[in-house]
Amino acid sequence: MNKGRIEAFSDGVLAIIITIMVLELKVPHEVDIHTLLPLVPVFLSYVLSFIMIGIYWNNHHHMFHAVSHVRGGVLWANLHLLFWLSLTPFTTAWMGENHIEAVPVAVYGFVLMMCGIAYYILARSLIRLEGESSPIAEAFGRDRKGKISVVIYAAAIGLAFLNPWIAIACYVGVAMIWLVPDRRVERVLLSARAGHAPKP
């Protein structure tokens, strides 16, 4: 099957997710600058989640650029990822409106962890479809960065009950790891087009 529809559908869902999140930033009825102070935790939660969604959109784009077609299993794996990403607005709002309390922060981390797992499953589904010698298989390799991210999320869930801000620092740390777009796919594709193996 052609991959165009899955990319377009995913782009649309991610755009809606971001739109829903920004709608949680309620406009104050007063004009005093102090009325914005209660919105600071909500805004910071929104910024973190916006960056996370942006990272997934960026890497999702790179991932599908490395494949030529999709099948039913890939469609379901992609929907699985979109399901967990679609919970981001809820957990973002809950965490922000409750001023970074332990349980909302832990639930936020759980959703992030499941997004990471779902992304890994999607990547493996595409690799099975394309083959172990395909560009996407070469690009992802052992995907150490993805596995490390899931481990950090899992640790942060427990740390949220010790100190929610430590957990937030873990989430920010993972975002920093992924903030620069993953160049592996671009490097492998360029190497494949040039007719030689990618540089390590």
N, C-alpha and C positions, 0 to 999 in steps of 0.2 A: 504494500500500500504506500501511496505517496505520503511523505512526512509533512507536507504543507499545512494540512488541516490541524494536525496535533500541535504544531508550532503556533498557528493563529489562535486556536482555542486556548492554549496555555497563556499566551500573551494577554488575551482578553480577561482571563480569570485573575491573573496577577494585577492587571490594571484595576479591576474591580476591588480586589483586596486592599490596594493602596488607597483607593477612593473611600472605602468604608472606614479605614483607619483615620483618615484626615477628618472625617465627619464627626469623630469623637472629640475633636477639639472644639468645645462649645464656646461660642462668642459671648463674652461678658456683657451684661446689660449696662454696667457702669463704665465711665470713661477714665476712672482713676487707675494709675499704673499698678497700684497695689492689688487690684482685682485680678491681675494676671498671675500673681504668685501661686494661687491654688492650682493653676494649670501647668506649673513647671514639671511636676512628676509625669503628668499625662503627655506633655510635649516631649520630654526626654524618652519616655517609653515609645512614643511615635517615631522619634528619630532613630532609635535602635532598631525598631521593627522595619522601618523604611529601608535602612541599610541592609538588613537581612534579606528582605524581599528583593531588593536590587541585586544582591549577590546571587541569589537563586536564579533570577531572570537572566543575569549575565552568563552564568555557567550553564544554564539550560540552553541558551542560545548557542554557546560554543559546543555543547554536547551534540545537539542535533545537526550542527553544521558538519560534524564528523561522520554522519551516517547517511546512507543513500535512501533507505526506505524503513518502514515500520510494519509490525504485525500486531495481532490482537493482544498478546502478552505485554508488549510495550505500551499499548494504549491503557491497559489496566494499571501497569506500574506507574505511568504518568498521572493517571487519575488518583492513585494512592498518594503520590507526592502532593498533588493539588489539594487533596482532602486535608492533609495536615497543614499545608500553608494557609488554607482558608480559615483555619481556627486562630490564626495569628491576630486578626482584629479583636476577637473576643478576649484572648489572654492579654493582649497589649492594653486594652481598656481596663480590664480588671486590675492589672498590676499598677497602672498609672493612677487610677481613681482611688486606690487604696494605699497610695503613698509607699509603694515598694515594701509591702508586708510579706512575710515568709511564704505563706501558702500560695498566693498569686504568683510570686516569683518562681516558686518551685514548679507550678503548673505551666508557667511560661517556658521554663527550661525543658519540661517534659515534651511540650509541643515542638520546641526547637530540636530536641534529640530525635523525635520521630520524623521530623522533616529530613534530618541528616540520614537516618536509616533508609527512608523512602527514596532519597536521592541516590544512595548507594545501590539500592535494589534496581532502580531505573537504569543506572549505568551498567550494572551486570546484565540486565535484560538486553540492552543494546549490544553489549559485547558478545553475548551468546548468539544474537541474531547475525551480527557482522562477522564473527569469527575471532579467534584468539590472535590472529596475525593482522587484523584490521587496524586502520589508523586509530580508531577509538580505543582499542585494547592497548595499543602502544602508548597512547596519550595518558590513559588512566593508570596503567601499570598496577601497582599494589594499592594505590590510592591511600597512602599513609596519612595525608592531610585530612581526608574525609573520616578515617577511622579515629584519628586523634581527636577530631572535633566532637564526635559522638561520645568518646570517653570523658572529655571535658564537660560536656553537657550533663552526663550522668553524675559526675562528681558535684557539679554545681547544684543539682537538685537537692542533694543532701546538705550541701553547704548553705543553702538558702535558709535552713532552719537554725543554723548556727549564727549566720549574719547574712541577711539578704543582699547587702552591698557587695559581699565577696562573690556571691553568685552572679550579680550583675557584672562585676569585673571579669568573671570567666566568660560571660556571653560577649562582652566587648572584646575580650582577647581573641575569641574565635572569629568574630567579625573582622578584626585586624588581620588575622591570618589569611582570610579570603578576600579582603578588600581589593587587592590588586587582582584583576581578572586572571584566571588560570591560563597561562601561556602554553601549557603542554599541548593542547589540541591544535592551536595555531602553528606551533613548531612542527608537529608531526605532519599536519596537512601540507605545510609548505615544503617539508622534506620529501613527502610522497610525490608532490607535483614536480619537484626537481629531480626525482628519480634516484634518491639516495637515502640511506637510513638517517633517522634523526640523531642529533648530537645528545649525549647524556646530560 
